[in-house]
Amino acid sequence: MLQGRSGRRSFVWFHVAAVKSATSFSIYVNGQLQDSRSPVPSFLDTNSADLRIGSYALEGSHLNGLIDEVEIFNRALFPTDIQAIFAADSAGKCKDDDHDGVPNDKDVYPETPAGEVADTSGCSINQLCPCNGPWKNHGAYVSCVAHRSDDFVAAGLIPKAERDAIVSNAAPSSCGKEKSLQTSEVRRGRRDLLQGLSSWLSPLNPQSAAKQ
């Protein structure tokens, strides 16, 4: 049995790699060799049982923790391979190009600006409530910012004080106002057009002509 020498610590991730070559068994923790056995005992792999990771069937024991990014290779890795994977950190097995804490394969918005807090989908408040979005009016935009900010507070992503500051900044902004202004101008234009048509058609009305 191979054993690692690293002490166990709560709430800390460890990178563990086990390697079986033609001549030895080895275990690496955080890129460093911790134990090795050679020569390899003679055995026949019949594939008659399930591969277990994080549990030991003979003793009924299980890892009291989390396991992530499991991968099985079709060759024995070299020490440099293992060290490179460990050194790559989140940029290696689980890429996060915009550094918002959400892997690319789960990121709805893979281009979150630096410094913006993102939810589990990789979306920041600014991306969920874009200033140039199809808002009915300014109030709809502010309402979106307020509700999304509340969600971020509930998820523990931002403190309430930051939520209040975000909403306060949204209130005096021009987001949503431009479309409201355009809508008002369109309505005013339609009204003026109808009034103009009504004035132009009035002389053609027989009742109007009789009165004249």
C-alpha positions in Angstrom: 0.0 0.0 0.0 1.2 3.5 -0.9 0.9 6.3 1.6 1.3 10.0 1.3 3.3 12.0 3.9 1.4 15.3 3.6 -0.6 16.1 6.7 -4.4 16.3 6.3 -5.9 19.8 6.5 -9.6 20.8 6.3 -10.9 23.0 3.5 -7.6 22.6 1.5 -7.4 21.0 -2.0 -4.6 18.5 -2.7 -3.5 17.3 -6.1 -2.9 13.5 -5.9 -1.5 11.4 -8.7 -1.0 7.6 -8.6 1.3 6.1 -11.2 1.7 2.4 -12.2 4.5 1.7 -14.6 6.0 -1.6 -15.7 8.5 -1.5 -12.8 6.9 0.5 -9.9 3.9 2.0 -8.1 4.2 5.7 -7.1 2.1 8.3 -5.5 2.5 12.1 -5.8 1.0 14.8 -3.7 1.0 18.4 -5.0 3.5 17.4 -7.7 6.0 15.8 -5.2 6.8 12.1 -5.0 5.6 10.8 -1.5 5.9 7.1 -1.8 7.0 4.4 -4.2 7.1 0.6 -4.4 9.3 -1.6 -6.7 9.2 -4.2 -8.1 5.5 -4.3 -9.0 3.8 -7.4 -7.5 2.6 -9.9 -9.9 -1.1 -9.8 -10.5 -3.7 -10.3 -13.2 -6.2 -7.5 -13.9 -9.4 -9.2 -14.9 -11.6 -6.0 -14.8 -14.0 -7.9 -12.7 -14.6 -5.2 -10.1 -15.3 -1.4 -10.2 -12.5 1.1 -10.0 -12.9 2.9 -6.7 -11.5 6.4 -6.0 -12.0 7.8 -2.5 -13.1 4.5 -0.9 -11.7 1.2 0.3 -14.2 -1.6 -0.2 -12.5 -4.1 2.2 -12.8 -1.8 5.2 -15.9 0.1 4.1 -14.1 3.4 4.5 -14.7 6.5 2.4 -13.0 9.9 1.9 -14.6 12.5 4.1 -14.2 15.3 1.6 -14.6 16.2 -2.1 -13.0 14.8 -5.2 -12.8 16.8 -8.4 -11.3 16.6 -11.9 -10.5 12.8 -11.9 -8.6 11.7 -15.0 -7.2 8.3 -16.1 -4.3 8.2 -18.6 -3.4 5.4 -21.0 0.2 5.6 -20.1 2.4 6.1 -17.0 3.0 9.8 -16.4 6.5 11.1 -15.9 7.2 13.2 -12.8 7.5 16.3 -15.1 4.0 15.6 -16.4 2.5 15.5 -12.9 4.4 18.6 -11.8 3.2 20.5 -14.9 -0.4 19.6 -14.2 -0.1 20.7 -10.6 1.7 23.9 -11.5 -1.0 24.8 -14.1 -3.6 25.1 -11.3 -7.0 26.3 -12.6 -5.4 27.2 -16.0 -4.6 23.6 -16.6 -7.3 21.0 -16.1 -10.0 23.6 -15.4 -9.4 26.7 -17.5 -10.9 30.1 -16.5 -9.9 32.6 -19.1 -11.6 35.6 -17.4 -10.5 34.6 -13.9 -14.0 35.0 -12.4 -13.8 31.7 -10.6 -16.0 29.8 -13.0 -14.5 27.3 -15.5 -14.9 28.0 -19.2 -17.2 25.0 -19.8 -19.7 26.3 -17.2 -19.2 30.1 -17.9 -22.2 31.7 -19.6 -20.3 34.9 -19.9 -16.6 33.9 -20.5 -15.5 37.5 -20.9 -16.4 39.0 -17.4 -14.4 42.2 -16.9 -11.6 41.9 -14.4 -12.7 42.7 -10.8 -16.4 42.0 -11.3 -17.9 39.4 -9.0 -19.7 36.6 -10.9 -22.3 34.1 -9.8 -22.0 30.3 -10.4 -22.9 30.8 -14.0 -20.1 33.2 -14.6 -22.4 36.2 -14.8 -21.7 39.6 -13.1 -24.5 42.0 -12.2 -23.5 44.3 -15.0 -23.8 41.3 -17.4 -27.2 40.2 -16.0 -28.5 43.8 -16.2 -26.7 45.5 -19.1 -27.1 49.2 -19.4 -28.0 49.0 -23.1 -30.5 46.1 -22.6 -34.0 46.1 -23.9 -35.4 47.9 -20.9 -39.0 49.2 -21.0 -37.8 52.2 -18.9 -35.2 53.3 -16.4 -37.2 51.8 -13.5 -37.1 48.4 -15.1 -33.3 48.6 -15.3 -32.9 49.7 -11.7 -35.3 46.9 -10.6 -33.2 44.3 -12.3 -30.0 45.6 -10.6 -31.7 45.6 -7.2 -33.1 42.1 -7.6 -29.8 40.7 -8.9 -27.8 42.4 -6.2 -30.1 40.8 -3.6 -29.4 37.4 -5.2 -25.7 38.0 -4.9 -26.1 39.0 -1.2 -28.1 35.9 -0.5 -25.4 33.7 -2.2 -22.7 35.3 -0.1 -21.0 36.8 -3.1 -21.2 40.5 -1.9 -22.0 42.2 1.4 -25.2 44.2 1.8 -23.2 47.5 1.9 -21.9 46.7 -1.6 -25.4 45.9 -2.8 -26.7 49.2 -1.6 -23.8 51.0 -3.3 -24.5 49.2 -6.6 -28.2 50.1 -6.5 -27.4 53.7 -5.5 -25.2 54.0 -8.6 -27.8 52.5 -10.9 -30.5 55.0 -9.8 -29.0 58.2 -11.3 -27.7 56.4 -14.4 -29.1 57.0 -17.8 -29.6 53.2 -18.4 -33.1 52.6 -19.8 -33.9 56.3 -20.2 -32.8 56.6 -23.8 -35.3 54.0 -25.0 -38.0 55.6 -22.9 -37.2 58.9 -24.6 -37.2 57.3 -28.0 -40.6 55.7 -27.3 -42.1 59.0 -26.2 -40.8 60.7 -29.3 -42.3 58.0 -31.5 -45.7 58.4 -29.7 -45.5 62.2 -30.1 -44.7 61.8 -33.8 -47.6 59.5 -34.3 -49.9 61.9 -32.5 -48.7 64.8 -34.6 -49.1 62.8 -37.8 -52.7 61.8 -36.9 -53.6 65.4 -36.1 -52.1 66.5 -39.4 -54.1 63.8 -41.3 -57.2 64.8 -39.5 -56.8 68.4 -40.4 -56.1 67.5 -44.1 -59.1 65.2 -44.3 -61.6 67.6 -42.6 -62.5 69.6 -45.8 -63.4 66.3 -47.5 -65.9 65.5 -44.8 -69.5 66.2 -46.2 -70.8 67.4 -42.9 -67.9 69.8 -42.6 -68.5 71.1 -46.1 -72.2 71.6 -45.4 -71.5 73.7 -42.4 -69.1 75.8 -44.4 
